[in-house]
Amino acid sequence: MGNLKERWGKWGEKLAPFVLLSPFLFGFIVFFLFAFFRTLYFSFTRYDLFTAPVWIGLGNYVDLFSEHLFTRALKNSLTYALIVTPLQTIFAMLLAVTMNQKMRGIKYIRAAYYMPSVTSSVVITLIFVWLFQRKGLINYLLTMLRQYSGLISIFLILMLVSQLLLIVKEKWKNRPVSYFEPSYIVLSIAFASIVTYLLKDFGIITIAEVEAVNTIWLNTRETVPGWAGWLSFPRPLGAIMMINIWTTAPTFMLLYLAGLQDIPKEIYEAAEIDGAKGWHKFWYITVPQLSHITFLVVIMGLIGTLQMFDQVAIIGFQAPLESTVTLAYYVYHSAFPTTAIPAAGMASAAAIILAVFTLAIVFVQRIFMRERRD
């Protein structure tokens, strides 16, 4: 009896982890492995969800690269990933550096900047659809910018000249002062504001009379920038890029913020003793110390941008399909078209290609991480 109890006890210890993992393993097997291999099989068949699949080998993959909508989706996805990923990475890092400063109410400011990431993407996209209308807020702000461009230019020139003169004066007296001294920035802004207002009040500078900006952001096939040729991208896709950068950067900001708070302060103190200024500390200390966070953010950003779906689906018929379609949306559109017969085989092949792109990025990440450990 004693040996039997010991055997049951050992078997129980071995089975306990699998019992605890069984809910995850069940979901993984049913909703991932089974779905993946079924999709892989369908990618080699002609299948419309209603009749039995017919084996055609690599026919779907050959047809995909000869189909205009798929090649457009592939180009849009790659363009989207290559533009959005670096921009949201840079913006997230600069935002984290700003949010890492010690100031009153910084926690509330961080929460305000993080709100776009926790807000429903459906709600945010619908708001941006309204903003991007021809008579929307974005065109209105662009019109105001063109009207007041002269005043803004004069204000910026006066502020920079004032700031430079104040700094040169202090340096001439051999006083250590930064080019971005906060107190002098306040004085320069006040001086430039007063002088600009007086110039406008006396009629020396006037508000320009310009036509209202009437840019079509969504319902167009126009590509931008016009001089870039095949490197240009549809303007509606650019609008979606703006939405995604604004909503995704705050999430990556948290990762950078955690990395910034993990950098030893002694490194900055030693650099200050050696005479390093703000920009030098940022470029030679902050950026290298956050390299592991940057690598993670870039990988997550690339995977997220390649799989971007929700903004395109929500914008829907507000923009031409070929101007906004991505690989993820192409899979959905092919499997569940509005009027045509479903092309589940083609959709499965496109899904496998998207999975290959994603796995390739993960593979590259593993190689770089292994090299860093070695």
LINVENKA-V259561 format. One record per backbone hydrogen bond with DSSP energy under -0.5 kcal/mol. CO is the residue of the C=O (numbers start at 0). NH is the residue of the N-H. Records with the same first field share a line. If there is no record, write none. Layout:
# LINVENKA-V259561
CO: NH  NH
This chain:
# LINVENKA-V259561
0: 4
1: 5
2: 6
3: 7
4: 8
5: 9
6: 10
7: 11
8: 12
9: 13
10: 14
11: 15
12: 16
13: 17
14: 18
15: 19
16: 20
17: 21
18: 21
20: 24
21: 25
22: 26
23: 27
24: 28
25: 29
26: 30
27: 31  32
28: 33
31: 35
32: 36
33: 37
34: 38
35: 39
36: 40
37: 41
38: 42
40: 43
41: 44
43: 55  56
44: 46
45: 53
46: 343  344
53: 45
55: 58
56: 59
57: 61
58: 62
59: 63
60: 64
62: 65
63: 66
66: 70
67: 71
68: 72
69: 73
70: 74
71: 75
72: 76  326
73: 77
74: 78
75: 79
76: 80
77: 81
78: 82
79: 83
80: 84
82: 86
83: 87
84: 88
85: 89
86: 90
87: 91
88: 92
89: 93
90: 94
91: 95
92: 96
93: 97
94: 98
95: 99
97: 100
100: 102
102: 105
104: 108
105: 109
106: 110
107: 111
108: 112
109: 113
110: 114
113: 116  117
114: 117  118
119: 123
120: 124
121: 125
122: 126
123: 127
124: 128
125: 129
126: 130
127: 131
129: 132
130: 137  138
131: 216
132: 135
135: 139
136: 140
137: 141
138: 142
139: 143
140: 144
141: 145
142: 146
143: 147
145: 148
146: 207
147: 151
148: 152
149: 153
150: 154
151: 155
152: 156
153: 157
154: 158
155: 159
156: 160
157: 161
158: 162
159: 163
160: 164
161: 165
162: 166
163: 167
164: 168
165: 169
166: 170
167: 171
168: 172
169: 174
170: 173
174: 176
177: 180
180: 184
181: 185
182: 186
183: 187
184: 188
185: 189
186: 190
187: 191
188: 192
189: 193
190: 194
191: 195
192: 196
193: 197
194: 198
195: 199
196: 200
197: 201
198: 203  204
199: 202
207: 209
214: 216
217: 219  319
221: 234
223: 232
224: 227
225: 228
227: 230
228: 231
232: 223
233: 237
234: 238
235: 239
236: 240
237: 241
238: 242
239: 243
240: 244
241: 245
242: 246
243: 247
244: 248
247: 250  251
248: 252
249: 253
250: 254
251: 255
252: 256
253: 257
254: 258
255: 259
256: 260
258: 261
259: 262
263: 266  267
264: 268
265: 269
266: 270
267: 271
268: 272
269: 273
270: 275
271: 274
276: 280
277: 281
278: 282
279: 283
280: 284  285
281: 286
284: 288
285: 289
287: 290
289: 293
290: 294
291: 295
292: 296
293: 297
294: 298
295: 299
296: 300
297: 301
298: 302
299: 303
300: 304
301: 305
302: 306
304: 307
305: 327
308: 312
309: 313
310: 314
311: 315
314: 317
315: 318
319: 322  323
320: 323  324
325: 329
326: 330
327: 331
328: 332
329: 333
330: 334
331: 335
333: 342
341: 343
342: 346
343: 347
344: 348
345: 349
346: 350
347: 351
348: 352
349: 353
350: 354
351: 355
352: 356
353: 357
354: 358
355: 359
356: 360
357: 361
358: 362
359: 363
360: 364
361: 365
362: 366
363: 367
364: 368
365: 369
366: 370
367: 371
368: 372
369: 373
